[in-house]
Amino acid sequence: MRSSGQRAEDLPERELLQIYLEDHLTGATGMVQRLTMMHQNYGDLPVAGEIAQLLQEVSEDRSRLVEVIGSLGLQRSGAKLLLARTGELVGRLKTNGRLRRRSPLTPLLELELVQSGISGKSGLWRSLTVHADSLGLDAEEFRSLEERAYRQLHDVVAAHRRLTREAFRADSSAAG
């Protein structure tokens, strides 16, 4: 894992790296599940196309993270992935103030969750850029993934703005 001229103190501690990457994988798994559910339930919203695009890209990003973990010979925690799946399901049980139809606030709040996840993911790619050389990885790839995360963040904020205009109206057509 060490390149020539690399000092041992420059290498990330393996256990800390594993925890960090597992935590991000847990978050990415939850985000893919959230976006999948949003894609299935919000096809009638004006931001359905953005949700579909995000789902595709976030799924690709998660797959790349799985590859990185494997290439570094790190273990994946089944317990953390189960926790992500369970947490996502529990998150769907929240009350929304409506019994028979979705609240216009629900997709808005879910976009805010996605926004938080993407913001965290940009930090992951930035951290991997810093340590790429010592890990034998391609720093430029992680810079590119970080830039993509910033674009995704911009897209989520724009989608959020579009939904916000309608979400607080009593006759909200965005509510479906």
Sine and cosine of phi, psi and omega as CSV:
sin_phi,cos_phi,sin_psi,cos_psi,sin_omega,cos_omega
0.00,0.00,-0.29,0.96,-0.05,-1.00
-0.99,-0.10,0.75,-0.66,0.07,-1.00
-1.00,0.06,0.28,-0.96,-0.02,-1.00
-0.88,0.48,0.66,-0.75,-0.01,-1.00
0.99,0.12,-0.02,1.00,-0.01,-1.00
-1.00,0.08,0.78,-0.63,0.03,-1.00
-1.00,0.06,0.55,-0.83,-0.02,-1.00
-0.84,0.54,-0.60,0.80,-0.03,-1.00
-0.94,0.33,-0.22,0.97,0.05,-1.00
-0.99,0.12,-0.27,0.96,-0.02,-1.00
-0.98,0.19,0.70,-0.71,0.07,-1.00
-0.91,0.41,0.59,-0.81,0.03,-1.00
-0.91,0.41,0.79,-0.61,-0.16,-0.99
-0.84,0.54,-0.71,0.70,-0.03,-1.00
-0.90,0.43,-0.66,0.75,0.03,-1.00
-0.91,0.41,-0.65,0.76,0.03,-1.00
-0.88,0.47,-0.68,0.73,0.00,-1.00
-0.88,0.47,-0.71,0.70,0.02,-1.00
-0.87,0.49,-0.72,0.70,-0.03,-1.00
-0.87,0.49,-0.75,0.66,-0.03,-1.00
-0.93,0.36,-0.61,0.79,0.07,-1.00
-0.88,0.47,-0.68,0.73,0.01,-1.00
-0.88,0.48,-0.66,0.75,0.04,-1.00
-0.93,0.37,-0.59,0.80,0.06,-1.00
-0.90,0.43,-0.63,0.77,0.06,-1.00
-0.87,0.50,-0.73,0.69,0.03,-1.00
-0.89,0.45,-0.66,0.75,0.00,-1.00
-0.90,0.43,-0.62,0.79,0.03,-1.00
-0.89,0.45,-0.71,0.71,0.05,-1.00
-0.88,0.47,-0.62,0.78,0.00,-1.00
-0.93,0.38,-0.65,0.76,0.04,-1.00
-0.88,0.47,-0.68,0.73,0.02,-1.00
-0.89,0.45,-0.69,0.72,0.00,-1.00
-0.88,0.47,-0.74,0.67,-0.02,-1.00
-0.92,0.40,-0.56,0.83,0.07,-1.00
-0.88,0.47,-0.73,0.69,0.03,-1.00
-0.89,0.46,-0.68,0.74,0.02,-1.00
-0.89,0.46,-0.67,0.74,0.01,-1.00
-0.88,0.48,-0.65,0.76,0.00,-1.00
-0.95,0.32,-0.58,0.82,-0.14,-0.99
-0.99,-0.13,-0.29,0.96,-0.14,-0.99
-0.88,-0.47,0.50,0.87,0.03,-1.00
-0.90,0.44,-0.31,0.95,-0.01,-1.00
-1.00,0.01,-0.09,1.00,-0.05,-1.00
-1.00,0.06,0.42,-0.91,0.00,-1.00
-0.92,0.38,-0.12,0.99,0.00,-1.00
-0.94,-0.33,0.28,0.96,-0.03,-1.00
-0.85,0.52,-0.63,0.77,0.01,-1.00
-0.90,0.44,-0.66,0.76,0.03,-1.00
-0.91,0.42,-0.64,0.77,0.02,-1.00
-0.90,0.44,-0.68,0.73,0.01,-1.00
-0.88,0.47,-0.69,0.72,0.02,-1.00
-0.90,0.44,-0.70,0.72,0.03,-1.00
-0.88,0.47,-0.67,0.74,0.02,-1.00
-0.85,0.53,-0.72,0.70,0.00,-1.00
-0.88,0.47,-0.75,0.66,-0.08,-1.00
-0.94,0.34,-0.65,0.76,0.01,-1.00
-0.92,0.40,-0.58,0.81,0.09,-1.00
-0.89,0.45,-0.67,0.74,0.05,-1.00
-0.89,0.46,-0.68,0.73,0.00,-1.00
-0.89,0.45,-0.66,0.75,0.03,-1.00
-0.89,0.46,-0.70,0.72,0.02,-1.00
-0.87,0.49,-0.64,0.77,0.02,-1.00
-0.90,0.43,-0.63,0.78,0.04,-1.00
-0.90,0.44,-0.65,0.76,0.06,-1.00
-0.86,0.51,-0.68,0.73,0.03,-1.00
-0.89,0.46,-0.67,0.74,0.01,-1.00
-0.88,0.47,-0.73,0.69,0.01,-1.00
-0.85,0.53,-0.70,0.71,0.03,-1.00
-0.90,0.43,-0.68,0.73,-0.04,-1.00
-0.92,0.40,-0.42,0.91,0.03,-1.00
-1.00,0.03,-0.02,1.00,0.01,-1.00
0.94,0.34,0.42,0.91,0.00,-1.00
-1.00,-0.01,0.41,-0.91,0.01,-1.00
-1.00,0.00,0.51,-0.86,0.09,-1.00
-0.98,-0.22,0.66,-0.75,-0.03,-1.00
-1.00,-0.02,0.92,-0.39,0.07,-1.00
-0.89,0.45,-0.54,0.84,-0.01,-1.00
-0.90,0.43,-0.66,0.75,0.00,-1.00
-0.93,0.37,-0.61,0.79,0.03,-1.00
-0.92,0.39,-0.62,0.79,0.08,-1.00
-0.90,0.44,-0.64,0.77,0.05,-1.00
-0.87,0.49,-0.67,0.74,0.02,-1.00
-0.88,0.47,-0.71,0.70,-0.01,-1.00
-0.90,0.44,-0.69,0.72,0.00,-1.00
-0.91,0.42,-0.70,0.71,0.02,-1.00
-0.87,0.50,-0.64,0.77,0.03,-1.00
-0.90,0.44,-0.69,0.72,0.01,-1.00
-0.91,0.41,-0.67,0.74,0.02,-1.00
-0.90,0.44,-0.61,0.79,0.01,-1.00
-0.87,0.49,-0.42,0.91,0.01,-1.00
-0.98,0.21,-0.23,0.97,-0.07,-1.00
-0.99,0.11,-0.07,1.00,-0.05,-1.00
-0.88,0.48,0.48,-0.88,0.05,-1.00
-0.99,0.15,0.52,-0.85,-0.01,-1.00
-0.83,-0.56,0.17,0.98,0.02,-1.00
0.99,0.15,0.01,1.00,0.00,-1.00
-0.78,-0.62,0.68,-0.73,-0.01,-1.00
-1.00,-0.02,-0.65,0.76,-0.17,-0.99
-0.95,-0.33,-0.23,0.97,0.02,-1.00
-0.62,-0.78,0.28,-0.96,-0.06,-1.00
-0.96,0.27,0.51,-0.86,0.07,-1.00
-0.97,0.23,0.57,-0.82,0.08,-1.00
-0.91,0.41,-0.24,0.97,0.02,-1.00
-0.99,0.15,-0.40,0.92,-0.08,-1.00
-0.85,0.52,-0.79,0.61,0.01,-1.00
-0.90,0.43,-0.50,0.87,0.03,-1.00
-0.90,0.43,-0.75,0.66,0.01,-1.00
-0.90,0.43,-0.60,0.80,0.01,-1.00
-0.93,0.37,-0.59,0.80,0.09,-1.00
-0.90,0.44,-0.57,0.82,0.04,-1.00
-0.92,0.40,-0.61,0.79,0.09,-1.00
-0.89,0.45,-0.70,0.72,0.02,-1.00
-0.89,0.46,-0.66,0.76,0.03,-1.00
-0.85,0.53,-0.69,0.72,0.03,-1.00
-0.89,0.46,-0.68,0.74,0.01,-1.00
-0.89,0.46,-0.67,0.74,0.00,-1.00
-0.93,0.38,-0.62,0.78,0.05,-1.00
-0.87,0.49,-0.69,0.72,0.06,-1.00
-0.90,0.44,-0.63,0.78,-0.01,-1.00
-0.90,0.44,-0.58,0.81,0.03,-1.00
-0.89,0.46,-0.58,0.81,0.07,-1.00
-0.91,0.41,-0.61,0.79,0.07,-1.00
-0.85,0.53,-0.79,0.62,-0.06,-1.00
-0.90,0.43,-0.58,0.81,0.04,-1.00
-0.90,0.43,-0.69,0.72,0.02,-1.00
-0.89,0.45,-0.66,0.75,0.02,-1.00
-0.93,0.37,-0.53,0.85,0.08,-1.00
-0.88,0.48,-0.71,0.70,-0.02,-1.00
-0.87,0.49,-0.64,0.77,-0.09,-1.00
-0.98,-0.20,0.07,1.00,-0.11,-0.99
-0.82,0.57,-0.75,0.66,-0.05,-1.00
-0.87,0.50,-0.72,0.70,-0.03,-1.00
-0.94,0.35,-0.36,0.93,0.02,-1.00
-1.00,-0.10,-0.05,1.00,-0.03,-1.00
0.96,0.27,0.49,0.87,-0.01,-1.00
-0.93,-0.37,0.19,-0.98,-0.07,-1.00
-1.00,-0.03,0.97,-0.25,-0.02,-1.00
-0.86,0.51,-0.61,0.79,-0.03,-1.00
-0.89,0.45,-0.61,0.79,0.05,-1.00
-0.87,0.50,-0.68,0.74,-0.03,-1.00
-0.95,0.31,-0.53,0.85,0.12,-0.99
-0.88,0.47,-0.68,0.73,0.02,-1.00
-0.90,0.44,-0.66,0.75,0.03,-1.00
-0.92,0.40,-0.58,0.81,0.06,-1.00
-0.90,0.43,-0.68,0.73,0.05,-1.00
-0.88,0.47,-0.65,0.76,0.04,-1.00
-0.89,0.46,-0.64,0.77,0.04,-1.00
-0.88,0.48,-0.64,0.77,0.04,-1.00
-0.91,0.42,-0.62,0.78,0.06,-1.00
-0.91,0.41,-0.67,0.74,0.05,-1.00
-0.87,0.50,-0.66,0.75,0.02,-1.00
-0.87,0.49,-0.70,0.72,0.06,-1.00
-0.86,0.51,-0.69,0.72,-0.01,-1.00
-0.90,0.43,-0.64,0.77,0.02,-1.00
-0.92,0.40,-0.66,0.75,0.03,-1.00
-0.88,0.47,-0.67,0.75,0.03,-1.00
-0.90,0.43,-0.68,0.74,0.03,-1.00
-0.90,0.44,-0.65,0.76,0.03,-1.00
-0.87,0.50,-0.70,0.71,0.03,-1.00
-0.85,0.52,-0.69,0.72,-0.01,-1.00
-0.88,0.48,-0.69,0.73,-0.01,-1.00
-0.95,0.30,-0.56,0.83,-0.03,-1.00
-0.87,0.49,-0.58,0.82,-0.01,-1.00
-0.84,0.54,-0.57,0.82,-0.06,-1.00
-0.99,-0.16,-0.44,0.90,-0.22,-0.98
-0.88,0.47,-0.51,0.86,-0.10,-1.00
-0.99,-0.13,0.13,0.99,0.06,-1.00
-1.00,0.04,0.60,-0.80,-0.01,-1.00
-0.89,0.46,-0.57,0.83,-0.03,-1.00
-0.98,-0.18,0.51,0.86,-0.14,-0.99
-0.77,0.64,0.90,-0.43,0.08,-1.00
-0.98,0.22,-0.32,0.95,0.04,-1.00
-0.95,0.33,-0.26,0.97,-0.04,-1.00
-0.97,0.26,-0.39,0.92,0.01,-1.00
0.96,0.27,0.00,0.00,0.00,0.00
